[in-house]
Amino acid sequence: MDLNNGSYSVSGERWNFPGARLPVSKKREDVLNERREAVKNSMKHAWEGYKSYAFGKDELTPVRKGWNNKWGVTLIDSLDTLYIMDMIDEFHEAKEYISTIDFNKTTPKHKTSLFESVIRVLGGLLSAYELSGEKIFLEKAKEAGDSLFPCFDHPSGIPYTFIDINTKTPVERKVNIAEIGTLQLEYHKLSQLTGEKEYYAKTQKIIDILENMKTPFPGLYPIFVDKKKMKLNGPVSIGGMGDSFYEYLLKLYLLHDKSEDQYRNMYIKSVEGISNKMVFKRKVGYNLTFTSDLESGTYKPTGKMGHLDCFFPGVLALGSKELDRPNDLKLAEELMETCYDFYKRMPTGLSPEGVIFKNIYSNKGSSGKSDLKNLDYAVKLKGYYLRPGYFLINF
């Protein structure tokens, strides 16, 4: 990685995806245009609601028409969407407000999540800069990244995961691999754009530490990190608290122009571990292929699959293309079919947050019950929590 050159070329033109579009008929193009317009209208509706009741705040609370406050995370997280959808007036409206945010201050006594702030605030600002070329976004990205940086002062090299921004005091809490393994893309990019190596060094050290930790199977990381003993513990999962760590391994390899074999090797080892130890196929019912968490300690499959696992087909598809792994695409298609099934077979048309597949190893003791007796799985967690990854992967 060359950090000595802090320059980065930005065209300033609308985002383009060369080669992404296949030829379509006039009739099909009309349908696609109608759908695009419907999506854009949905975005306009959401924007107007946010602008009316919560502009500049973290979140809109739609029922009481109120808001939760801190840094205007919704505003920042929406920047790239506004730009790509050509909602440029709204984009500049957001920019004007963001230029006034002080990322060194927040709500008194509020404990800020390093993970959530990096992926939404730092990531949103960097994306806005790379799309538009407007320097205010890079300046604010550096300000936000610096305000969170005391989290990396832990002597173990594993960061604190929360911080009181106002006092610059990190807060010790239980650590999972997604929290500490989903910081690198944003901070490495910040190093590339600013030429400041410390952002890269501190976050890269985490990857180096994780690479050398003992795991129950090659490439499969228990989700919790004991910073005192420098050991991993807990279940193995590609769902919540594990998911994005595996995603970032592949994307780091791509960010660094496929020049850093560490990320590639770790990614492939993890994909093969997941495929060998955590992927199962039902031989009755609907013949669904699914992923299963591994139980803490015994590392036997539990049959539990969460909605967040549905990011994995997208990563497999991307890795299949970029690393020339055709079998990964086949697995991606099978897993995506299962994720689709979660939506298709529910009376509401919405996927549950988690299911448990029947009749494999550690299935006994589940309190989950299915209203649809013919399903291969029982609903374990009934809520629906707006998981956009499923829709992005289908696209």
Steps between C-alpha positions, in 0.01 A plus 500: 500500500642838399414754768752758387275629227200661664339606174197328361329572171129575516312569180213698652264334250196294590594150610524259209522121496674406174405158372235450768203539264396224262306581181124499562192540282308827481215345697736379771672839513164668557430266791842568650455876465163479672654305787791741531258789522300318769815446705601863457154616605530284812829670576342843450217406735745380767714811455205737540391325818851515642541863393168604654543338839864407560733684263856491631419239763608138516164334448137581430250338737202491263217409737556791737652718224810557707868420485809363670800731503876490461680557170230491233587143404198458270607812312856377454402142420265629227757708312610242245140390436394859436790550260450175308127572466583844358322674789764769486303779667443275800866393490618860526243572770649215702853621425427846637379357828782246530757777458375640834524176702769488768612138518687570823175553689188296552211451742629525861598163653415321174722199426575489129548168320828483308361239261172678419671838463770368270271316259234774489668833574855447376384273217222738397729801490771319304244374248360850456849633438590234245172548314491880497862606546390767751781546752273586793408132522863389528565770760203382703598135453841575649339690787264210576776240465725694736226541761462121518871424491559485880319165481818356349714580804440163670835331576384168350454649155132403516307828521247617751163480328328802658614852586376812676573745221471806723773387740692284250469213750478147352257257664575131557225262391476145371657477155390302196685437175255698284556812711879487466523341155272752329711812542775440250343600167412847623822572687720353226320720249549800730873423500503479122322833462692694766839330486491453880622149574379469858140430395622204298747376760262491797222319315732266311645381832156360587500282188852380578394405854187316385692314231728350765234410758415134556170395341302173536516448123710678238342833409210476748514759777294479822325834527632631834851628572654476848748788503666388824573146386514596132274209413180447306192347661127456451310358203609522140254694288488683170195684631494778756834577669694303239364585156680808373845381613491237226359751251782746565773242436398478135437872462836588654667283238314693230565839662872431487483413128542128572856561615473381863480120511430498874140608443450260210640205693294576811186542291545173310580310820183638659279426198628143485453460875144629480423279200640189670374549857203737492310432176234228488244385246160359591430172320127515566238770470619788283865383481624832632869576546565696819769620737506406866664659802744279689440451871742659747757252630386190311479677162218274391242647260188639667278537196464871573513736202439872535384752243844663522649179356343606171790737434714193427363411154593848379854471630532154344381635165747788511783270604408252229544770237805674640691188610382264223320258733201374296381251763445787741242647263303176501494501880401868496200423280385216727530709816325794336211271411469413869501867599229563242303212647498677839301782338287294263354265759413748774137623507623861516750462217774610742783279617536420870818615672607142568398141434610160620523211255348175617664170581869584502715428803434768764144580398331372815386749759396765250196703592449607141177387340387516140151598395569322172549132582659408169795736537852363541552750779323654797485872564736579787492881507177647365600864459594674175775759541537664158788291368592660163780257416255241369362739240842629397626146447197409288582799281 
